[in-house]
Amino acid sequence: MKILLIGNNGQVGWELARALLPLGEIIGVNRSQVDLADLDGLRHSIQKYNADIIVNAAAYTAVDKAEAEQDAAFLINAEAPGILAEAAKKTGALLIHYSTDYVFDGTSSSAYTEGDAPNPLNIYGQSKLAGEQAIQANGADYLILRTSWVYAARGHNFLKSILRLAAEHEQLNIVADQIGSPTWARLIAETTAHILRQSLLERREGGFNSGLYHLSSAGETSWHGFARMIVDVAKQRQNRVLKTHTINPIPTADYPLPAKRPANSRLATSHLEQHFGLKMPTWDHALTLCMADIADFAHH
Ligand SMILES: NC(=O)c1ccc[n+]([C@@H]2O[C@H](COP(=O)([O-])OP(=O)(O)OC[C@H]3O[C@@H](n4cnc5c(N)ncnc54)[C@H](OP(=O)(O)O)[C@@H]3O)[C@@H](O)[C@H]2O)c1
């Protein structure tokens, strides 16, 4: 089983390169080896590698920058996934692709299901939704996994930013009126491995259906709640010396950014849990495990 993993240096890609190891031969490629912005090169690469499974963990993820770089965001997040699906259809590969909670406008009062209508508020969300649609239009076997608020011990993310800021400032002001579920990249990768294994069996037995699934941690919090938990765990359980003693909740209006964000980013995961026989852990449990990894690295 040959697995082409595109974007092996991203948060999710890095973890996938480990979590998928028992499933086959992984060919991990970074941007210099396979560039999603080079559509001809991409077609050529897919043919060249001729993999059984294509996992696309690469994306244009700079949410605010995308507002000024619409063409680049759409090229990488919308056109390239369409090419991947086209190529997967030709070679018979299964395509696994990731999307985002930002396809929704956040006006719902409950967690979003796969059946809820998307209505992205920003260019990044629009480009990711267009990528989903390009894949769905193509007729290849695919799994699209929408996730949310991704963090990891490695890479650029909210967890790393808060640990850095909390070492420098006595007070932090963090947005408290956007809610969602922080999701550890390793959890995404390991859940993907379970999903992939079952999907391969379904494909072999003729029972596979392409589909869209929501994949995030259980439970919910705000960015403020997320920051508070990060600082609490670091101080109380890991004895880290941090300057921050107060984390003030602020409204989104007091922290203006180029891209609008949904107020409600919660994703309902019951479709995924039921189909694949899984149970997603709570966000705070997963966060504690991830932070233990960071603390361990720091002490060795
Ligand atoms: N981060 C989040 O909070 C979040 C939330 C919801 C959904 N998602 C989705 O989850 C997936 C994984 O995200 P992530 O957080 O792991 O992203 P990430 O850490 O930002 O990594 C993205 C990767 O994509 C690569 N990339 C960017 N442009 C590329 C191009 N033109 N060709 C090839 N590679 C390119 C980057 O390479 P370089 O290192 O060279 O830049 C990087 O390795 C994405 O589909 C994302 O949209 C993320």
The ligand as a Gaussian input file, in Angstrom:
#p B3LYP/6-31G(d) Opt

LIG

0 1
 N       -4.625000      25.199000      11.549000
 C       -5.913000      25.202000      11.869000
 O       -6.340000      25.769000      12.890000
 C       -6.922000      24.484000      11.001000
 C       -8.278000      24.543000      11.334000
 C       -9.196000      23.858000      10.537000
 C       -8.757000      23.144000       9.444000
 N       -7.445000      23.121000       9.119000
 C       -7.035000      22.368000       7.924000
 O       -6.250000      21.271000       8.336000
 C       -5.263000      20.963000       7.335000
 C       -3.892000      20.914000       7.966000
 O       -3.610000      22.183000       8.543000
 P       -2.338000      22.465000       9.458000
 O       -2.804000      23.215000      10.643000
 O       -1.546000      21.218000       9.622000
 O       -1.557000      23.489000       8.511000
 P       -0.101000      24.077000       8.632000
 O        0.542000      23.644000       9.904000
 O       -0.213000      25.528000       8.316000
 O        0.639000      23.336000       7.455000
 C        0.286000      23.546000       6.140000
 C        1.334000      22.908000       5.270000
 O        0.967000      23.161000       3.918000
 C        2.138000      23.470000       3.229000
 N        1.860000      24.267000       2.044000
 C        1.399000      25.532000       1.970000
 N        1.323000      25.915000       0.692000
 C        1.757000      24.863000      -0.054000
 C        1.926000      24.645000      -1.435000
 N        1.674000      25.593000      -2.325000
 N        2.373000      23.440000      -1.838000
 C        2.665000      22.466000      -0.938000
 N        2.571000      22.616000       0.366000
 C        2.106000      23.809000       0.811000
 C        2.989000      24.247000       4.204000
 O        4.311000      24.215000       3.756000
 P        5.410000      25.280000       4.250000
 O        5.830000      24.764000       5.590000
 O        6.456000      25.211000       3.207000
 O        4.706000      26.603000       4.310000
 C        2.745000      23.485000       5.485000
 O        3.659000      22.430000       5.632000
 C       -5.431000      22.027000       6.263000
 O       -6.257000      21.531000       5.245000
 C       -6.162000      23.163000       6.980000
 O       -6.916000      23.956000       6.083000
 C       -6.504000      23.762000       9.882000

